Amino acid sequence: MCGQDYLGISLAMLQTDNGPEFGKWFHDQLNSKGITLRHSRVHKSNDNAHIERFNRTIQEECLSPNIRASIVPERIYWYLAYYNQFRRHPSINGNIRLIYHTDVYVIITPCRSN
């Protein structure tokens, strides 16, 4: 998967909500890599609180409602570089977050060729 290759890591487990975007292709990709899928508990929004907040930040700061789908992966790629290396984070007193902080958030995008 792209995120693993890019960061030079391997994932043992991935947690998602129960959204419809995680269909058969997604499950097949995880199975082929030996990655266990864990679902957040229904009606327990705190299970994904950090991820949901991060997703909201990406939506607000990186993606506009009328963005072309073909440029989304590149926009997110460059935004993540900015987010991890230059953006000031209110949650850590306005400091710049180091890319290898204690938490690692990985966004995995499909690597299929069109």
C-alpha positions as CSV (number, residue, x, y, z in Angstrom):
1,M,0.0,0.0,0.0
2,C,1.3,3.5,-0.8
3,G,1.4,4.7,2.8
4,Q,3.6,1.8,3.9
5,D,5.9,2.1,1.0
6,Y,6.3,5.9,1.4
7,L,7.0,5.7,5.1
8,G,9.0,2.5,5.0
9,I,6.8,0.9,7.6
10,S,4.5,-2.1,7.7
11,L,1.0,-2.0,9.3
12,A,-0.3,-4.9,11.4
13,M,-3.7,-3.4,12.0
14,L,-5.9,-0.6,10.6
15,Q,-8.9,0.9,12.3
16,T,-11.8,2.3,10.3
17,D,-15.4,3.3,11.0
18,N,-18.1,1.3,9.3
19,G,-18.4,3.6,6.3
20,P,-19.4,2.4,2.8
21,E,-16.1,3.5,1.3
22,F,-14.5,0.5,2.8
23,G,-15.8,-2.1,0.4
24,K,-14.6,-5.4,-1.0
25,W,-11.6,-3.9,-2.9
26,F,-10.3,-2.3,0.3
27,H,-10.8,-5.5,2.3
28,D,-9.1,-7.5,-0.4
29,Q,-6.1,-5.2,-0.3
30,L,-5.7,-5.5,3.4
31,N,-6.0,-9.2,3.3
32,S,-3.4,-9.5,0.6
33,K,-0.9,-7.6,2.8
34,G,-1.8,-9.5,6.0
35,I,-3.2,-6.4,7.7
36,T,-6.0,-6.9,10.3
37,L,-9.0,-4.7,10.0
38,R,-10.6,-3.4,13.2
39,H,-13.8,-1.4,13.1
40,S,-14.7,1.3,15.6
41,R,-17.6,0.6,17.8
42,V,-21.0,1.7,16.5
43,H,-22.2,5.0,18.1
44,K,-18.8,5.5,19.9
45,S,-17.5,8.5,18.1
46,N,-14.6,8.8,20.6
47,D,-13.0,5.7,19.1
48,N,-12.0,7.7,16.0
49,A,-11.9,11.2,17.6
50,H,-8.3,12.0,16.5
51,I,-8.8,10.6,13.0
52,E,-12.1,12.5,12.6
53,R,-10.5,15.8,13.7
54,F,-7.6,15.2,11.3
55,N,-10.0,14.4,8.5
56,R,-11.9,17.7,9.2
57,T,-8.6,19.6,9.1
58,I,-7.7,18.2,5.7
59,Q,-11.2,19.0,4.4
60,E,-11.1,22.6,5.7
61,E,-7.4,23.4,4.8
62,C,-6.7,21.3,1.8
63,L,-9.8,20.3,-0.2
64,S,-12.5,22.5,-1.6
65,P,-16.0,21.2,-2.3
66,N,-15.6,21.5,-6.1
67,I,-12.0,20.0,-6.4
68,R,-11.4,17.6,-9.3
69,A,-11.0,14.1,-8.0
70,S,-8.0,13.5,-10.2
71,I,-5.9,16.0,-8.3
72,V,-6.9,15.0,-4.8
73,P,-4.0,12.5,-4.2
74,E,-1.4,15.1,-5.2
75,R,-3.0,17.9,-3.1
76,I,-3.1,15.6,0.0
77,Y,0.5,14.5,-0.6
78,W,1.7,18.1,-0.5
79,Y,-0.6,19.1,2.3
80,L,0.7,16.3,4.5
81,A,4.3,17.5,3.9
82,Y,3.2,21.0,5.0
83,Y,1.2,19.6,7.9
84,N,4.0,17.6,9.3
85,Q,6.9,19.9,8.7
86,F,5.7,23.6,8.6
87,R,2.1,24.0,10.0
88,R,1.8,25.4,13.5
89,H,-0.4,23.2,15.7
90,P,-2.6,24.8,18.4
91,S,-2.8,21.6,20.3
92,I,0.9,21.7,21.0
93,N,1.1,25.4,21.9
94,G,1.6,26.5,18.3
95,N,4.7,24.4,17.7
96,I,5.5,22.6,14.5
97,R,4.9,18.9,14.8
98,L,7.8,16.7,14.0
99,I,7.0,14.0,11.4
100,Y,8.1,11.2,13.7
101,H,6.2,12.3,16.8
102,T,4.8,9.7,19.2
103,D,1.7,9.2,17.0
104,V,1.9,8.2,13.4
105,Y,-1.1,8.9,11.2
106,V,-1.0,7.3,7.8
107,I,-3.5,8.0,5.1
108,I,-3.6,5.2,2.6
109,T,-4.8,6.0,-0.8
110,P,-5.6,3.4,-3.5
111,C,-2.6,2.7,-5.7
112,R,-4.6,1.5,-8.7
113,S,-3.8,2.8,-12.1
114,N,-6.7,4.2,-14.0
